[in-house]
Amino acid sequence: MRVLHAIHDFLPRHQAGSEIYCFELCRALQARGVGVHVLCAEYDPAREHGLLAWRAHDGLGVTEVINNWAFTSFAESYASPLLGRRLGQVLDIVQPDVLHIHNLLNLSFELPSLARERGIPVVATLHDYTLVCPSGGQRVHLAEQHVCHTIDTGRCSRCFPQHPLHAQLVFGRTVLARPGGSRAARLLNSVRRRLPRAHPAVGALRRAAERAAAPPLGARDVDLRLARARSVFDAVDLFVAPSPALATEYRRLGLPAAKLCVSDYGFPPLGPLGSLGPVGPAGLGPVGPVGLGPVGPVGPLGSRRLPRRERRAGPLRVGFAGTLVWHKGVHVLIDAIRQLPPDACELLVFGDPEVFPDYAADLRRRAAGLAVRFMGRFDRAAAPAVYAQMDVLAVPSLWPENSPLVIHEAFQAGLPVVGSRLGGTADLVADGASGLLYEAFSAADLAAALGRLLDEPGLLDRLAAGVPAVKSIDQDARDWEERYRRLAPAREAAREAAP
């Protein structure tokens, strides 16, 4: 059997949760004898828009389609004829028995239909809301600090022009799509590298050009995108949501219940806690899920549990690990720490401050005078040492997360979680059993939850004892292989019978 996994971007340049999950699932499927290949997009203005590039990553075959957002319209950002032709070529060359979609952002909403035209069954993992949210899939209007619990296409038409994806679209139209555009992009990058002090000026010039050339966008444009997204619902045979919350929301958006099932992510085992020593502000690479080898007993879902450790004396060590961006709610966490008794707890913030530098700078200002340490980035291999420095993980997200990977990792490390009562976080954290839930956006409610850990003797230990087992990536791969084989018996039999 041969399966093509399609995702918006991929390792090693991009190491967020869905990319690493896709990688680990592909490796586990390979170990079971399933042939896998990865199709992804890559933004690289130095290369030709629409170029297909073939490479390998850690034993996986990878095909990149270069998508520099050199489009003439908003509609092309989700259904580009050029990218559609390139994706069809990949399907014809790889000839998969099943297409497994992780994300269509940067690819094309037409990909499922292209596969169906070739008789290829299509499955999809729902990682976020990129199908229905053009601004990155978080359903957050950052400029107005608004979480979109309902989809208002009028608001979407205001939000997208303020999002980095819109900047890519305009830069693609005004620079990259013109003769010599790639050369100009290389020149801009060279200026940024060689003359760091010129970087703000270059950025300002680019933003001014983008504003001047921005194509108009109205609610009607977003309505058309939503209609095309619903055609994806028709073309995909099976959707898998990692959390009940995500499944419920997609059913509300029109995805037929008969095409949808709930099955959480699987994870490789976490390495021994503290095995790499403490990780400090020097940082060692991007935050991401990790698995480093078998330790601890095997849980009921095949996961490996790390042995529980005694809490060290001293302040309660609250940890955050993830992207430092507004909708992750770190500012709410810092405001909550300010409401707790001085010296009662310490906050360790693990995340790259260079991704959203303005937000990171605001966090540092908020944290002035508090026991808050900004630990920087960390490499995947350093995750056991990172979690070893925490007594509890905080997940203060302001958007409805799907099934946060950091919560699973914390559970693997034996850590309870204090999280906002939203989306998949509320599905994973059993309030009072494996962690505590609080009302999102409320620093006072979060402070009250953390205060309970300080004031109630034995509570932290009881919550740690209630941490559940996490499904293993091997079990996840078995489940996916069964789904593939149910959907593609005819194609697989024809391949095996071919001389």
N, C-alpha and C positions, 0 to 999 in steps of 0.2 A: 504494500500500500504506500502511496505517495501523497503527502499533504502539503499544500502551499499555505503558509501563514502570512497574512497581509497586515501590516501595521504602519502607522503614520511616520515613525522613524525608529532607529534601532541602535544597538550597541556597535562600537564602543563610545561613540560621540554622545549618545543620548542614553542616560541611565536612570530614568524615572521608573515608577512602579510597573506600568504595563509592559514596558520594553523588557524589563528584567524577568517578569513573569513569563512573557512569550519565550524568552531565551531558555529559562529553566524548563518550561514545558516541552520545548523542542528537544532539549537534551534528554529528558526523561523518555520521550517518545522514541528517539533514536536508540536508546538503550533497550527498548522493547522490540526493535527491529522495524519500526515504522520509518519510511523515508520522509524527510522533511526538508523544506526549502523556505527561506524567508524573503518576502517581497516588502520593501519599505521605500519611503520617500526620503530625500535628503535635500536640504536647502544649501546650495553652494553657488553663489553668484559668479565664481570664477570658472564654472563649467556651464556648458550649454543647457538651457532649459529643455527638458524632455529627453535628455540623454539617458540611456540605460547603461549602468555600470555593474559588473559582476565581480564579486569578491567572496572571501570566506571570513568567518569569525568563529574562532574556537571550535572548528570542526563543522560549522554550519555553513551551507551555501547561502549566499545573500545576493539578491538583485536589488540595486538602488535605481529608482527613477528620480532624476534631478528635477525638482519642482522649485523654481525660483519665484513662483507667483507672478510670472510674466503674462498676466491675463488682461484681456481687454474689457472684462466686465466682472461684477460680483458673481454672476452665475457660473462663470468658468472656474471659480475657486472651488466649486464642488462637483462640476461636471464639465471638465475640459475635453474637447474633442481630441486634442493632441495627446494628452495623458491617457485618454481612453484607448487610443490606438496602441500606445506603448504597453499598457496593461494587457491588452489582448495578445500582443506579441509574447509577453511573458507567459501567459496561460498556454499559448500554443507550443512554446519551447519546453516548459516544465511538464506540461500534461499531467496535472495532479488528478488524483481520484477524488479529492475533496479540497475545497477552498475554505480555510478557517480565517475569518476576518476578526481582527482585534480592534482596528480603528480605520475609518475611511478618510479621516482628515489628511490632507496633503495628497491623497490618492484620487479617488473619484467615487461618487455615489453610484456610478454606472458599473462598477466592478462586479457586484453580485449578478447583474443581468448579463454581463459578458460571459461569466462562468456558466450561467444557466443556458445560454445560447449554445454552449459547447457540451451540454449534458453533464456538467460538473455540479454535484451537490454543494450547497453552501451552508456553513454554520458560522455563528458569530458569538464572541464573548463581549458582553456589554460592560466596558470598563468605566464609562462616564456618559456625559450627555452631548458629545460632539455631534451626534446625528441631528439634534434639535436645537443646539446652541452654537451659533456661528463664532462666538468669541471664546473659543478654546474648550468649551464643554463643561465649565464649572457652574454655569447659570448664575454668575455673579457680575453685576455691573460695577466694576471697580471704581470708576470715576465718581459714581454717586453712592458707593459703599452700600449697594442694595443686592440682596439675595433674591433671585427670581423664583419664587415658589410656584408661580404660574407664568406661562410664556405669553408675554405681551410684545407682539412684533413691532409695535411702535417704539417701545423701549429698546428692543434689539437694534432697531435702525439708528438709535442714538449711541448705543453701547459699542457696536462694531467699529465705527470710525475712531473710537478712542482706544482700540485694542492693538497690540503689536502686529497681529495678523493683517490688519488694515494697512499698517505702515509697509509691510512686505508687499501687499498688493499694489500700492501706489508706487513704491520704488521699482517694482517689476514693470509697471506700465511706463513710467517716466524715464527710467534709465536702462534696465536690462533688456527691454523689448526693442530698443533702438540699436542701430548699427554701432558697434564698439561698446555696447553696454557692459559686457563682461570685463572688458579692459578697464572701463571706468570703475567698476566694482573692485577690481584688484588694486587699482590706484588708491581708492578710499581706504581699503584694508591696510595697504602699505603705509599710508600716512598715519593711521592709528597706531601701528606697531612702532614706527620709527620716531614719531613725534607725539609722545603721549599727551603733552600739554595741548596739542591741537585737537585732541579727541572731542572735547566739548564743542568746539567751534564747528568741526566737521558734522557732528551730530545735529547741531542747531541748523546748519545749512540744509542738511537732509530733511529735517522735520519741516522747515519752511517750504521746501519744494514739494513735500508731500501734501501739506495743507493746501497749497495753491493748486495742485493737480488732482485733488481728491474727487473721485466720481461721486455723484449724488447717490444716496441710498435711502429708500423708503420702506415703509412697512410692507408694501406689495412685494418688494424684492425678497424680504425674509419669508413672507407667505409662500412664495414660489419655492424657496429652499425647503421649507417644511413639507410641502407637497411632494417634492422629490425624495425627501427622507422617508416619507410613508411608502413610496414605491420600493424602497429598500426592504421595508417590512414584508412586502409581497415576494421579493426575490430570494430572501433567505429562508432556508428550510427549518432551521432551529436556532433559537437564541438562548444563550445561557447567561443568567445574571448571577453575580457572586453574592448578592444579598437580597433578602425579601424586600427591603425598601426600594432598591433599584428596580426590581421586577414590578412592584406595585406601581411605581411612577411610569414605567414604560407601558404598562397595560392602560393606564389612564390616558397616555398619549396616543393610544390606538393600536398598539401591538397586540395581535390576537393571543389570548391566553393559551390556545392549543399549540402555539409555536414557541412557547417560553417555558423554561424550567429554571429552578434555582439550584446552584451548586457552587459552593465557595471555592476560592483558590486553594491550590496545594502549594506546599513550601518544602524546599530542601531543609535538612536539619541545620540548626544554628550551631556554630562551633562553641567550644567551652568558654564560659564567661571569664573575662579577664585574661584569656590565653595570649593576647598580644600586648598586655600591659595597658596603662592608661593612655587615652587619646586626648590630646590637648588642643589648644587653639591653632597649632601649626596646621592641622587638618591633613588628610591623606586621600583626597579624591571625593567623588560625589556621594551623597547620601543615597542608599538604595537597599532593597531587600538582599538577603545574603544567606548562603548555606555553605557550611564548611566541613562537613564530615560528621559521622554518627557518634553521638554521645547521649548518655542518659537512657532511661527506659522507653520502650515503645508504647505509645498511647493507643486508645481504641481505634483511632483513625489512621494508624500507621505512622504518626508523627513521633519524633523523639523529644522527650522532655528533659530539659537541663535540671540537674539537682538544685533544690532550693538552697539559698544561702541566707545566713543570718544578716540582719541589717546592722550596719556599722553604727557606733555611737556618734552623736553629733546631730547637726541639723538634718531635717528631712530633705533628701535630694530628689527634686522634681526635675524630670527631663523632658525635653522636646526634641524630636528628630524629624526633619522634613524641609520643604522649601520655605524660605522666608518670604512669604507673599501675603497680602492682606487677608485673603479668604481663609488662610490657615489659622488666623486668630491669635498669633503670638502676642500681639499688643494687648489683647484681653487677658492673656495669661500673666503678663508683666503687671498689668493694673491690679490683678488679683493678688499677686505676690506683695504688692505695696500695702494691701489691706491686712496682711498677716503680721503677727508680732515680729519685730526685728530679731534676727539671728535664729528664728525658729526653722527656717528652711532656706535652701539654696536652689536656684534655678540654673540648669545647664542647657544651653540652647545650641543644638547641633544643626547647622545648615549653612549653605554658601551665601555670604553677604553680597557677592558680586552679581547674583542673578537679578535681584531687584534692589539695587543699591540705595535708592531713596527710601524705601521701606525699611531696609536694614539700618540706615542712619537714624530714622525715627525711633526704631526700637532701642537703639543705644541711648538716645536722649531720654526716652521714657524710663529706662533702667538706671539712670544716674542715681547713685546713692543706695542702690539695692544690691542684695547678694545675688546678682545675675552674672553669669559667665558665658560669653559668646565663644563657643568652642570651634567654630568654623566647619569646614567640610570634613567628611571622613570617607575613607575607602570602604568598599563593600566588605573586604576582609577584616576591617576593624570593627564591624558591628558588635561582635561579642564583647569586646572591651568597652565599647560605648555603653551598652546596656548594663554592664557590670558597675558602672558609675552611678546608676539610678536606683532609687527606691520605688518610684512610681513613674509611669509615663503619662504625660498630659497630651491630649489630642483636642485642642480647643477650636476645631474647625468651625467656620461660619457658613459653609456650604454643605449640602447634603452629600457627604462622601459615599462612595460605593461600598467598599469593604476594605478599609485602610490597611495597607500592608504592614505599616509599623505596629498596628495593634496585634497582628498575628505574631510578628517578631517578638514583641514584648511578652506575649503569652508563652512563646517558646523559651524565653529567658526567665520565665517564672515571675514576671512583673505584673502587678495589677495596673489598671488604666483608669484615669479620670478623664472623661470625654464629654463633649457636648451631645445633648439629646437630639441628634439629627441623623437622618439617613442610615447608612450602614454601621455607623458607630454605635447607635442604639441597638442595632441587631446583634452586634458582637459582644458588647459589654453588658453583663447581667448586673443591674444596679443592686449593690449590696452584696453581691456574690463574688464577682471577679473584678469589680471596680465600682466606680461611682459615676453617675450621670448628673449633669446640671443643665440649666437653660442656656443655650447658645447666646452670645452677645452680652451675657450678664457677668461682669467681673465679680460682683458681689456674691452671686450664686456659686461661681467657681471658687472664690475664696472660702465660702462656707464648706464646700466639699473638701478642699485641702485642709481646712481647719479641723474637720472631723478626724483626719489622719493624725493630726497633732494631739487632739484632745481625748480621743477614745482609745484607751490602752488595748492592744491586741488587734485592733481593726485592720491594720496593714497586713499583719500575718494571716488573718482570716481571709482577707481578699486574695492574697497571694496563694493560699491553699486552694482557693476556688477557681484559679485560672484553668481554663479548659484545654484539652489537647487540640492540636492544629493538624488539619489534614495534610498528609505528606504529598509531595509532588509526584511520587510514584503511584499513589492511589489516584491522583488526579489524571495522570497519563493513562492509567487503565480505564478510567471512566470515559475519557475522550476517545480512546481507541474503540471502545464499544460503540460510541455514538457514530464515529466515522464508518465503522463496518455495517451498522444498520442502514446507513444512508447510501452507501456506495457498493453494494454487493455486485451489481452487474459490471461496473467499470473495473473493479478489482479482479473479477473472474476473467474478464476479457484480457486484461494485462497479463495475468498468470498463464493464460492459454496461448498467448502470442509466442511464436517461435523465437 
